[in-house]
């Protein structure tokens, strides 16, 4: 995938969301639910933040995509994630799962494993069911059963993508993508996206994005929004690029974290194709 190709893909995806205004069902966490809803709205989608087990299947089957997040698990949210995930995958509705904290909690790892067992059932038919598995590098290593470091829900310093470990991390992400028939999005200072064959590294973003809560959750729902109209890998790359550029644009206009949040939302809403063309920083591998 060449730079001009991804620029065209991003432009098409952004325009399609604006035109279609897809319903995006988000089962996220209360820490970032307000910001996540606003991200979907800012890009042209319609957020639905329903999470009660009695209604989630009915809502999911009407949605353009399903965005799931393990950041704050309750009994009800756990049940709803499994119900909604199964309903979406059986109907080939795009799903993104943000595996927040699976490296520091057996409970979250077991929930992820149960979700992925549903993925492998005959009813789902893996190749036809779009799925993105999102996490930081520590969470990705936990998913893959590799040695990893625990640092709460943040990536451990030893797991940060670098020149020294890039080959290992790319191989790990590609193997996970192939194993689960999914696109893997490993977020960080450099984001990594792979479908098991192609790999894209995205270097957009800024330090201020790590100083506010919920930017990873926002990336999750933005990728979900873009998946409703685009292919999973292109949607994941587009989300990383657009959110990262929003942070860069906002950082030049803020005084601190409070004004950054406002400028960040404004940048996301006001971004043009030319802003993306002039700022995009991506590297592709086969």
N, C-alpha and C positions, 0 to 999 in steps of 0.2 A: 504494500500500500504506500503510494507516494504522497508527499506533502499536499500537492494540489488535489489529489483524490480525497484525502481526509478533510480538506477545507470544503470541498464540494459536498461531502457527506454531512458535515456539521451544518452547513448552510441549509441543506435540504431538511435535515432533522428539525432544526429550529423553526423553519417556516411551516413544516407540517404540524408541529405542536400548536403553533399559533392558529393555524387554519382549523384543525380538528378539535382543539380544546378537550383532550382525552381526560376521562376520569381516572385518577391515580389513587388506588387504595393503599394507604400507608398504615401499617401496624408498627409504630415506632415507639419512642420512649417519651415520657412526659418532660424530660429535661430539655428536649429540643423540638417538641412537637409543633410549637408556634412557628419557629423559624423554618422547619421543614414544610409546613403548609404554605408559608409565604414564598419559599423557593419555587414550589410547583406553580403557584399563582403568577409569580413574576415572569415565568417562562411560557405561560399561556395554558397550562393545564388546570385541572379542577381537582383539588385534594379532597379526599374522604378519609377521615382519621378514625374510622370505626374499629373497635377491638373487642366487643362482647362476643363470646362464643356462639350465642344464640342467633346472631345476625350476620356474621362475617362471610359465610359461604354465599349467602344471597347477594351481598354487596360485591364480593370479589368477582363473581361470574359476569357482572355488568361492567367491570373496569377494563381499561386499556392496558393496565399493568398493575402488579402487586409489589410493593416495597416493604420488606420485612427487616426488623432490627432487634437484636438481642440485648440492647443496651440497658434495659431495666425490666427484668423478667418477673412477672407475677404468675400465679397459677392460671388465671384467666388468659393472660397474654400468651402463655405457652400453648395452651389449648387452641387459641385462635390462630396462632402461627401455623400449627399443623393442619388445622381445618382449611384455612385459606390457601396454604401452599399446595395441598392435595387438589383442591378444587381448581386452582389456577393451572397447575401442571397437566391435569387430566384434559383441560380444555385448551391447552397450548397458549394460555395467557402468559405473557412475559413476567418473570419473577426475578427479583434481586434480593439476596439474603446477606445482610450485614452481620458478620459473625463476631460481634463485639464481645471481647472478654473470654473467648473460648480457651485461651491459654491459661486463665487464672481461675477457672471454675469447671469442675466436673459436670455440674448440672447443665451448663451451656454447651459443653462438648457433646453430652448425651442428647440434648435437644437437636443439635445440628446433625448428629448421626441418624436420629430418627427421621428428621426431615429428609435427609439424603436417601434413606431406605425407601421412603415413599417415591422419591425421584426414580428409583430403579425398578419400580413395579411395572408390570406389563401395561396397565391402564394408562400410564403416563406417556409411554413411547418416547424415550429420551431424545432422539434426534429432532423430534418435532416440537419439543417443549423448551422455549428459550429461557435460559437461566444464567444469571451472573452471581458468582460467589465473591463477596467483597470482604476485605479485612486488611489489617496492616501485616507487615512481614512476620511478626511474632505469631499472629493469629493464623496466618497461612501455614507456617511451620507446624503449629499445633494440629491443624486440619490434616496435614500430610503425615503426621506421626513422626516428624523429625525432631531433633533436639532443639529446644527453643528456650528463651529467657522470659521470665514473668516480670511485668512491670505494670500491674493493674490493667487498665484498658489501653494504655499507651504502648507503642512499639519499644522494645528494649534496645538499648544503645548497641548491643552486639548484633542485633538483627536488622539494623538500618541498611538499606541498599547502598552499596558502595562499589568502587572499582574493584576492590579485593574480592568481594563475594558475588559480584553481578552474575557471573556464569552459573554459580550454584543456585542463586535465587531464581534466575530465569528458568533453569532446568526444573526446579521444584514447582514453580507456577505452571509450567507447561504440563508436567506430569499430573498435577491436580486437575487441570482443565480437561485433559484426556480421560482421566479416571471417572469424572462425574459428567462428562458430556456437557460442559459448561464453559463460559468465559470466566476467567479469574481476574479480578481487579484488586491489586495489592497497592493500597494507598500509602503515601508518605511524602517526604520532600520531593522525591522522584516517584511518580506513580507508574506502576507496571500493569499493563493489560495484555492478556494473551488468550487465544482460543485453543491453545495446544499446538498450534503451528506457527502462526504469525505472532510477533511480539511488538508492542509499542511502549516506549518509555516517554513519559510526559514530564517536563520540567517547569511547567507553569505553577505559580503560587507565590506566597510570601510568608515571612515569619509571623506576621500579625494573625494569620489564619489559625495558628496554633495557640494564640492568646485568648481566643474566645471559645466557648463550648459549642459543640454540635456541628462543626464543619464537616466531619466525617459522615454524620447523619444526613446532612444536607446534600453531600455528594451522592449518598445512597438514593435519596428520593429523586434527585435530578437525573441520575442514570436510569431509574425506573421510568420517569417521565419520557425520556428520550427512547427507551426501549419500546414504548407503546407505538412508536412510528418508525423505528429503525432497527437494523440488525444489532444483536447484543454487543458485538465487539465495537462497532462504530459508535453505538450509543454510549458505551462505557468510556471510550476515548473522548468523545465529544463532551461528556459530563466533566471529566478531569480537566480538559482544556478550558471550558467555559467557566467553571468554578474557580480554577486557578487564575485566570485572567481577571475575573471579578475581584479577587483578592488583591492582585497587583494594582488595578485601577483604584481601588478603595484606599490602599495604603498611602497613595500620594495625596489623599484629600482629607485625612483624618488627623485628629489630635491625640486620640487614645482609643481604647477598646470600645467605648460606647459609640463614638462617632464613626468608628470603623464599621460597626455592625450596620449602621444606617447607610453609609457609603457603599458597603458591600451589596446590600439589597438593591440600591440604586444602580450600581454598575451592572448587576445581573439583568435588571429590567431594561436598561438603556443600551446594552452592548450591541454593536453593529458588526456586520461581516468584516468590515475593514479593521475594526479593533482586533478581531481574531486573527486576521491575515497578518497584521503587523506585529503581533505579540506571541503567536503560537511557537512553542518549542517542543518538538517531538522528534524521536528517533525510532526508526523501524528496523526490525530484524526478521529474517525468515528462519 
